[in-house]
Amino acid sequence: METRWATVDGVRVRLPENVTADQLRDALYKPEDAVLIGVTGDLVTVVHEEERPLSELIAGCADTYYFRRDGELERTDIPAISEIETATDDPTQDETTFQRPDVNP
């Protein structure tokens, strides 16, 4: 099974190629209501479809992931908090991807 390295909530871990957001949450003992956010370069992706392998999503390209719960105190390590909140309020696709507002193209 292929694996790759990524940082999840500040910890460097090895991820199986076909891991899902749900499996990652369970393996890292994250709360059930925590949303997976992937960051790569100037893109931020909020994962809504938790049973689909990350490798099939844009989020699968991320090198950094965060889990965030609704109503959680502001975390300064997660970029684009207001955009993330909007994306989690009304998910219409498997994932929502947008450009980081703090990165100029």
Phi, psi and omega in degrees: 000129179290145176224166174212162180263142176208163176257126179238116182049044175086000181245130179281122182226160176264126182250132172296147183302324185259022181293145176256165177300320180296316179295320179295317178300313180296316183296329182259009178056045177269154180299147182302329183268007179281134181267138178273130179239128178251140179232128175217122181055241182259012181248144174237135180232130175256122183271125178254326181268100189275350181261354180270135179303138179301330181297342178268358183244163173300326179302337179293343178274350184295148174252353178223135178232150175226148169253133181225135177260146176297134180083359179294145176305149182305132176252123183284349182274352180258121180284154170063046183303315183296322177293324179294316179300319177297318181295324181281339179290325187218070180289127180243352181225182178294332179204158176240125182238138178209163180280140178297130181289341182269007179240124178272134180292000000 
